[in-house]
């Protein structure tokens, strides 16, 4: 009884890319595009006011993330919005972690 084998053409470790952008990057670009489209809905030359900055953001992300790890933008946003100190006692007073040598108290 031989073991049945099949060729698999999918790689589970590969990034999910659409036009060379990660899904999070495309979400950021299209969110920016939709906000600009909403803000400048009655302005003449709306096409240039909305699409040029959005394409600029896409180009900035493409060049700025070159050589960065997967989901870099998502981790960067989480880093800036997470609290800086985690505590298992939320009601405890904030403590001073470092004091200058010349300070008293």
Secondary structure as GFF3:
##gff-version 3
##sequence-region A 1 105
A	DSSP	beta_strand	17	18	.	.	.	ID=ss1
A	DSSP	beta_strand	21	22	.	.	.	ID=ss2
A	DSSP	alpha_helix	23	39	.	.	.	ID=ss3
A	DSSP	alpha_helix	46	64	.	.	.	ID=ss4
A	DSSP	alpha_helix	72	81	.	.	.	ID=ss5
###
